Amino acid sequence: VWATAHVTQFTKVGWLYLKNGAGSGELPQGGYYVTWVDPDSSAFTLVIVKISHEHAPCIRPHLPSFNVAAENVTFSLDSSLGEVPTLNVWYSNFENGPPYTTFEQLSPITVNKRTFSIHVPVGGYFTITTLKTGKKGEYDIPASARFPLPYKDNFDNNSYSSDAPYFADQIGVFETHPGTLDQNSHEKILKQMVPMTPIAWQSWAGRGPLTLIGMREWQDVTVSVNFYLPIEAPEGAQVCVATRSDQFWINAIVLCMKGKAWNLYVTGPTLRTNDAGDGNKANASFCMLHGTHDSPIDPPSWHTISLTTVDDKASGALDLQPLFTNTTIKTGNLDTGFVGFGMDGWYHVEFAGFSVSAAGDNWSPSSPCAAGKVGDVLSSRNCTTNGLSTHDQEFELLATYQLRHVPSGLCATGSSNAAGASVTLQVCNSGRANQTFFYNYSNIRNSRSALSNGVLTLAGEIKTGQVTLQTSNAQGYWTAWVYFPNTSQLRNQYTRDAALGYPKCLSICPLTQ
């Protein structure tokens, strides 16, 4: 937001970029500058950026290795810009902190004989401009909160042709429309609108349409939704509801209904490739339970499908009649994920009466250890789940590549640079190399990433959970982590990895606890 403001608050539509080498270009010690000019006046805006390579992994295509260093830079103004006695300055630094400097107005720069100089530190982001229009708003930021449970939505408050609040369509498009049947019960419905396989922005591994809601950390929930299968749907079409789902329900607990049959999968329904339902056959290896029920879901009628997962057990129902109860889940209790619903093909299934609620009694976690203090040795223990966290597992990834324990404000610190070195809590100091843990911050929130000091990585022993510094290929250790921002947890797995057992989280608790 603030990086964008450095440009958008100080330029207008129709302003011109100055060419590379004639107002725009690279800085001698790394970084770049760009100038925009108003073709109808002498107004201009100069933006200077010096980002380190470690903070530029999001740039596409990926940049080759480069070095940057702080420097003093002098700029000369062309006479066409007129007499400019002073220039206004706005500054951010997204690398040095906390606290981070974000879009702060500095004292104006004096222009002497059409030249001015400025010190540009690593991480610096400057706007230098003739305009006086910049403004940084002040807003009350609401406290972070978990997704509320229970949550219900009958979609009646939605505008037509809109999506539903808090839902995220991952495959297909689910829009609000008038119900085509039984409008007294469902005045508005959510309907999947895409009629055929689109061009995908990302591979979804051949799964059917899906919309998600909730938190990636959920595990023990009950999800329920009413659905209406359209008359044009092919024979054997499946309508499904899911818990513990990843982004494209490649990993998920999924209950699907088709005709009089039902199937409980550990993945979403494979997309139908033809009217014969060949996609359904591909799902056979992922089916952990199946059966039949008395009332087919053939159109035209509404039905209610529900699925509950608690720990390593699942229960499902159709129209409030149990299909199975406390069935052991093939993948155990290793996965967490969103809830959602969808189908196995590009047809216009209608949905209404959605609800999700907490299930089981694993919703009040507590920490077995005291508050963090200097010298505490980091370890790992079983992650708290269901979007809940405890003080010992809450860490923050700082832009300085430090790992800060949130409640104590202390940082993870390697005791030495030798394999097997312990990691302890110490006072945060961004200048200490043994507090630096580089990672790929564009990926660490949805896949495992090494946390490396450049020589060794933060590692956990699979057998004991002990956390030390190890080589990246150390045997018997996990050497990559994934960050769950909702709970501030660093976990050793994003989706289930049976070889690692139950997910472990970085913790300040002694290993025996």
C-alpha positions in Angstrom: 0.0 0.0 0.0 2.7 2.5 1.0 5.0 1.6 -1.8 2.1 2.3 -4.2 1.3 5.6 -2.5 4.9 6.8 -3.2 3.9 6.9 -6.9 0.2 7.3 -7.1 -0.1 10.3 -4.8 2.5 12.2 -6.8 1.7 11.5 -10.4 -1.4 11.9 -12.6 -2.8 10.3 -15.7 -0.9 11.7 -18.7 2.4 12.3 -17.0 5.4 11.0 -18.8 8.2 8.7 -17.8 11.7 10.0 -18.5 13.9 7.6 -20.5 16.6 5.5 -19.0 19.8 7.6 -19.0 17.8 10.8 -19.2 16.0 11.1 -15.9 15.7 7.4 -14.9 18.3 4.8 -14.4 20.4 2.7 -11.9 22.2 4.0 -8.8 26.0 3.4 -8.7 25.8 1.2 -5.6 22.6 -0.7 -6.6 19.0 0.4 -6.8 17.2 2.6 -9.3 15.4 5.9 -9.8 12.5 6.8 -12.0 11.2 10.3 -12.9 7.7 11.3 -14.1 7.1 14.8 -15.5 3.9 16.7 -16.2 4.0 17.6 -19.9 1.9 20.7 -19.2 3.9 22.3 -16.4 7.3 22.0 -14.6 5.9 19.6 -12.0 7.8 16.4 -11.6 8.2 13.4 -9.2 11.4 11.4 -8.7 11.2 8.0 -7.0 14.4 6.3 -5.6 14.4 2.7 -4.5 17.2 0.6 -3.1 16.0 -3.0 -2.4 18.4 -5.7 -1.4 18.3 -9.0 -3.3 17.0 -10.8 -0.2 13.9 -8.7 -0.2 13.2 -9.0 -3.9 12.0 -12.6 -4.4 8.5 -11.6 -5.5 9.8 -9.9 -8.7 9.0 -11.8 -11.8 11.1 -13.0 -13.6 13.4 -13.7 -10.7 16.4 -11.4 -10.5 20.0 -12.6 -10.8 22.2 -12.1 -7.8 23.1 -8.4 -7.1 24.5 -6.3 -4.3 23.4 -3.0 -2.9 25.0 -0.6 -0.5 24.1 2.7 1.1 25.4 5.8 -0.7 25.1 9.5 -1.2 23.6 10.4 -4.5 23.6 13.8 -6.3 21.0 14.8 -8.8 21.1 17.6 -11.3 17.9 19.3 -12.7 17.5 20.3 -16.3 16.8 23.9 -16.9 13.4 22.9 -18.5 12.2 22.2 -15.0 12.5 25.9 -14.1 13.7 27.4 -10.8 13.1 24.9 -8.0 14.2 26.2 -4.6 13.1 23.2 -2.5 11.6 19.7 -3.1 9.2 17.8 -0.9 10.4 14.4 0.4 8.5 11.2 1.5 10.3 8.2 2.8 9.8 4.5 3.6 12.1 1.7 4.6 10.5 -1.8 4.5 13.7 -3.6 5.4 15.0 -1.8 8.6 12.8 -2.4 11.6 10.8 -2.9 13.5 9.6 -0.3 13.8 9.4 0.2 10.1 9.3 3.6 8.5 6.2 3.8 6.2 5.4 6.8 4.1 6.7 9.5 6.4 7.1 13.1 5.2 10.7 14.4 5.8 12.0 18.0 5.7 12.2 19.5 2.3 15.5 19.3 0.4 17.1 22.5 -0.6 18.1 22.7 -4.3 21.4 24.6 -4.8 22.4 25.6 -8.4 20.0 23.0 -9.8 21.5 20.2 -7.8 20.7 18.3 -4.6 22.1 15.4 -2.7 20.5 12.7 -0.6 21.7 9.7 1.4 20.0 6.5 0.2 20.2 3.6 2.7 19.6 -0.1 1.9 15.8 -0.6 1.9 15.2 3.1 1.2 12.2 4.2 -0.8 12.0 7.9 -1.5 9.6 10.2 -3.3 11.1 13.6 -4.2 8.6 15.9 -5.8 7.5 19.4 -6.6 3.9 18.5 -5.5 2.5 19.2 -2.0 -0.4 16.8 -2.2 0.9 13.8 -0.3 -1.0 12.7 2.7 -0.8 9.7 5.0 -4.2 8.9 6.5 -4.8 7.7 10.0 -7.2 4.9 10.6 -8.1 2.7 13.6 -6.8 -0.8 12.7 -9.2 -3.4 14.2 -7.7 -6.1 16.3 -6.9 -9.3 14.6 -9.6 -11.9 15.1 -10.3 -15.5 14.1 -13.1 -16.3 11.6 -16.3 -16.3 13.7 -17.9 -19.7 14.5 -20.6 -20.6 14.2 -21.2 -18.9 10.8 -24.3 -19.1 8.6 -25.3 -17.6 5.3 -28.4 -18.2 3.3 -27.2 -15.7 0.6 -30.4 -13.7 0.7 -28.6 -10.5 1.6 -26.3 -10.7 -1.5 -26.7 -8.6 -4.6 -27.6 -10.5 -7.7 -24.6 -11.6 -9.8 -22.2 -11.0 -6.9 -20.2 -13.5 -5.0 -20.8 -14.4 -1.3 -19.0 -12.6 1.5 -15.9 -14.4 2.8 -16.1 -17.1 0.2 -13.2 -17.6 -2.2 -13.9 -19.2 -5.5 -10.9 -21.4 -6.3 -12.2 -23.4 -9.3 -15.2 -22.0 -11.2 -17.3 -19.0 -10.3 -20.1 -19.0 -7.7 -22.6 -16.2 -8.1 -25.8 -15.1 -6.4 -29.0 -15.6 -8.5 -32.7 -16.2 -8.0 -33.5 -19.7 -7.0 -35.1 -21.7 -9.8 -37.1 -24.0 -7.5 -38.8 -23.6 -4.1 -38.2 -19.9 -4.1 -40.2 -19.5 -0.8 -37.3 -21.4 1.0 -34.4 -20.1 -1.1 -35.1 -16.7 -2.6 -31.5 -16.3 -3.5 -28.9 -19.0 -4.1 -25.3 -19.4 -5.0 -24.8 -20.9 -8.4 -21.7 -22.2 -10.2 -21.7 -20.4 -13.5 -18.7 -21.5 -15.6 -20.1 -23.9 -18.3 -16.8 -25.4 -19.5 -13.1 -25.8 -18.6 -11.5 -22.3 -18.6 -7.9 -21.3 -19.0 -6.5 -21.8 -15.6 -4.2 -19.3 -13.8 -2.8 -22.2 -11.8 -3.0 -25.9 -12.1 -5.8 -27.4 -9.9 -4.8 -31.0 -10.7 -8.0 -31.8 -12.6 -10.4 -31.2 -9.7 -14.0 -30.0 -10.1 -15.3 -26.5 -9.2 -14.8 -25.4 -5.6 -15.5 -22.4 -3.4 -13.8 -22.1 0.1 -14.4 -20.3 3.3 -12.8 -20.1 6.7 -9.2 -20.7 8.0 -6.4 -22.9 6.8 -5.9 -24.0 10.4 -9.4 -25.5 10.9 -9.6 -29.2 11.7 -12.6 -30.0 13.9 -15.7 -28.6 12.3 -19.2 -29.4 10.9 -20.1 -28.0 7.5 -23.5 -28.2 6.0 -25.1 -26.8 2.8 -28.4 -27.2 0.9 -28.0 -28.0 -2.8 -30.2 -28.4 -5.9 -28.9 -30.5 -8.8 -30.1 -29.0 -12.2 -32.0 -31.1 -14.6 -29.3 -30.6 -17.3 -26.7 -32.2 -15.0 -25.4 -35.5 -16.4 -26.3 -38.8 -14.8 -24.0 -39.6 -11.9 -23.1 -36.0 -11.3 -21.5 -35.5 -7.9 -22.2 -32.7 -5.4 -19.6 -32.4 -2.6 -18.8 -30.7 0.7 -15.4 -30.6 2.2 -13.4 -29.9 5.4 -9.6 -29.7 5.9 -9.2 -28.5 2.4 -6.1 -26.9 0.8 -6.5 -24.3 -1.9 -7.6 -26.6 -4.7 -9.0 -29.5 -2.5 -6.1 -31.7 -3.7 -5.8 -32.6 0.0 -9.1 -32.5 1.8 -11.8 -34.7 3.5 -14.7 -34.7 1.0 -18.2 -36.2 1.0 -19.8 -36.5 -2.4 -23.3 -37.5 -3.3 -24.3 -39.0 -6.7 -27.7 -40.6 -7.3 -28.2 -43.0 -4.4 -24.5 -43.4 -3.8 -22.1 -41.5 -1.6 -18.3 -41.5 -1.4 -15.9 -40.2 1.3 -12.7 -39.1 -0.3 -9.3 -37.7 0.9 -9.3 -35.3 -2.1 -11.8 -33.3 -4.2 -13.8 -34.9 -7.0 -11.9 -35.4 -10.2 -13.3 -33.3 -13.0 -15.6 -35.3 -15.3 -14.0 -35.7 -18.7 -17.2 -36.8 -20.5 -20.7 -37.9 -19.9 -19.6 -41.3 -18.9 -18.0 -39.8 -15.8 -14.4 -41.0 -16.5 -13.2 -38.5 -13.9 -15.1 -40.4 -11.2 -13.1 -43.5 -11.9 -9.8 -41.6 -11.3 -11.0 -40.9 -7.8 -11.3 -44.6 -6.8 -7.9 -44.8 -5.2 -8.7 -41.8 -3.0 -12.0 -43.2 -1.7 -11.9 -44.4 1.9 -15.5 -45.2 2.4 -18.6 -45.5 0.2 -22.2 -46.6 0.4 -25.8 -46.0 -0.7 -28.9 -44.3 0.8 -32.6 -44.6 0.2 -33.4 -41.2 -1.5 -31.5 -40.3 -4.7 -30.4 -36.7 -5.2 -31.8 -36.7 -8.8 -33.4 -33.3 -9.7 -35.6 -31.5 -9.2 -35.4 -31.4 -5.4 -33.4 -29.8 -2.7 -31.2 -31.8 -0.3 -28.9 -31.0 2.6 -25.4 -32.5 2.9 -23.2 -32.3 6.0 -19.8 -33.4 7.0 -18.1 -33.4 10.4 -14.5 -34.1 11.1 -13.1 -34.4 14.7 -9.5 -35.5 15.3 -9.2 -38.7 13.2 -12.9 -39.4 12.8 -15.5 -38.3 10.2 -19.3 -38.4 10.2 -21.6 -37.5 7.3 -25.4 -37.1 6.7 -27.9 -36.4 3.9 -31.1 -34.7 4.8 -30.3 -35.1 8.5 -30.1 -38.9 8.1 -26.7 -40.3 9.0 -24.7 -41.9 6.2 -21.7 -42.9 8.5 -20.6 -42.0 12.0 -17.2 -41.7 13.6 -15.4 -43.4 10.6 -11.6 -43.4 11.0 -10.1 -41.0 8.5 -7.5 -42.6 6.2 -5.1 -39.7 6.7 -5.7 -39.5 10.4 -5.6 -36.1 12.1 -2.6 -34.7 10.1 -4.4 -32.3 7.9 -6.1 -28.9 8.6 -7.8 -26.7 6.1 -10.8 -24.7 4.9 -14.3 -25.8 4.4 -16.1 -25.6 1.1 -18.4 -27.1 -1.4 -18.5 -27.9 -5.1 -19.1 -30.5 -7.7 -17.3 -32.7 -10.3 -18.3 -30.8 -13.5 -19.2 -27.6 -15.2 -22.9 -27.5 -14.4 -25.1 -25.0 -12.5 -25.6 -26.6 -9.1 -27.5 -24.2 -6.8 -26.5 -23.9 -3.1 -28.2 -22.3 -0.1 -28.4 -22.5 3.7 -24.7 -22.8 4.3 -23.4 -23.2 7.9 -20.1 -24.1 9.6 -19.6 -24.6 13.3 -17.0 -25.9 15.8 -17.1 -29.6 16.5 -15.4 -31.7 19.3 -13.8 -30.3 22.4 -10.3 -29.3 21.0 -11.1 -25.6 21.1 -9.4 -24.4 24.3 -5.7 -25.0 24.1 -3.3 -24.1 26.8 0.5 -23.8 27.0 2.5 -26.1 29.2 5.2 -23.6 29.9 5.9 -20.2 31.4 6.3 -16.9 29.5 9.4 -16.5 27.4 12.6 -15.0 28.7 16.2 -14.5 27.6 18.0 -17.8 27.4 15.0 -20.0 26.7 16.0 -22.8 24.3 13.7 -23.3 21.4 12.2 -26.7 20.6 9.0 -28.0 18.9 5.8 -29.5 20.1 2.5 -30.6 18.6 0.8 -27.6 16.9 -2.3 -26.3 18.4 -5.1 -26.4 15.8 -8.4 -25.0 14.8 -7.1 -21.5 14.3 -6.1 -21.2 17.9 -2.6 -20.6 19.3 -0.8 -20.5 22.6 1.9 -18.0 23.7 4.8 -20.4 23.3 4.1 -21.0 19.5 3.6 -17.4 18.4 6.4 -16.1 16.2 6.7 -13.2 13.7 8.7 -13.1 10.6 10.4 -9.7 10.5 11.5 -8.0 7.3 15.1 -8.1 8.7 14.8 -11.9 8.5 14.7 -12.3 12.2 12.2 -14.6 14.0 10.6 -12.7 16.9 8.7 -14.5 19.6 5.6 -12.3 19.7 4.7 -12.3 23.4 8.2 -11.8 24.7 9.5 -9.6 21.9 12.7 -11.6 21.9 14.4 -13.1 18.8 15.6 -16.6 17.9 19.4 -16.6 18.1 21.9 -19.3 17.1 24.3 -20.2 19.9 27.1 -20.8 17.4 27.6 -21.5 13.7 28.3 -25.2 14.2 26.0 -28.0 13.3 24.0 -29.0 16.3 24.1 -25.6 17.9 21.1 -24.7 20.0 18.8 -21.8 19.3 17.7 -19.5 22.2 15.7 -16.4 22.8 17.8 -13.2 23.0 17.2 -9.5 22.8 16.5 -8.6 19.2 19.3 -6.9 17.3 19.1 -6.8 13.6 22.9 -6.3 13.4 23.6 -9.8 14.9 24.3 -12.3 12.2 23.2 -15.2 14.4 19.7 -13.8 14.5 19.4 -13.9 10.7 17.3 -16.7 9.1 16.8 -16.1 5.4 13.7 -17.6 3.8 11.6 -17.2 0.7 8.9 -14.9 2.0 6.8 -15.1 -1.2 6.4 -18.9 -0.6 6.8 -19.6 3.1 3.0 -19.0 3.7 1.9 -21.7 1.3 4.8 -24.2 1.1 7.8 -25.2 3.2 10.8 -23.0 3.1 14.3 -23.3 4.6 15.1 -20.8 7.4 18.9 -20.4 6.8 21.6 -18.3 8.3 23.5 -18.7 5.0 25.4 -21.8 6.3 23.1 -23.8 8.4 19.3 -24.1 8.6 16.8 -24.2 11.5 16.0 -27.9 11.8 13.9 -30.2 14.0 14.8 -33.7 14.9 12.0 -36.0 13.7 12.3 -38.4 16.6 12.5 -36.0 19.5 11.4 -32.6 18.3 14.7 -31.0 19.4 15.4 -27.8 17.4 19.0 -27.0 16.4 21.0 -25.6 13.5 21.9 -28.3 10.9 23.0 -28.7 7.4 20.2 -28.6 4.8 20.5 -32.3 4.1 20.9 -33.5 7.7 19.4 -37.0 8.1 16.6 -37.5 10.6 15.6 -33.8 10.6 13.1 -31.6 8.9 14.9 -28.6 7.5 12.0 -26.5 6.2 9.0 -24.7 7.7 5.8 -23.1 6.7 4.3 -20.0 8.3 0.7 -19.8 9.3 0.0 -16.1 9.8 -3.4 -16.4 11.4 -1.9 -18.2 14.4 1.7 -16.9 14.0 2.9 -20.5 13.9 6.0 -21.9 12.2 5.0 -25.5 11.3 7.0 -28.3 9.8 4.3 -29.2 7.2 1.7 -27.5 5.1 -0.1 -30.5 4.0 0.1 -33.9 5.6 3.5 -35.6 5.6 3.1 -39.0 7.3 6.9 -39.3 7.6 6.9 -36.4 10.0 3.9 -37.5 12.1 1.6 -35.0 13.7 2.6 -31.4 12.7 5.1 -29.8 15.0 5.4 -26.1 15.7 8.4 -24.0 16.8 8.0 -23.4 20.6 9.8 -21.9 23.5 8.7 -24.7 25.8 11.4 -27.0 27.2 11.6 -30.2 25.1 10.3 -32.4 27.9 7.0 -30.5 27.8 
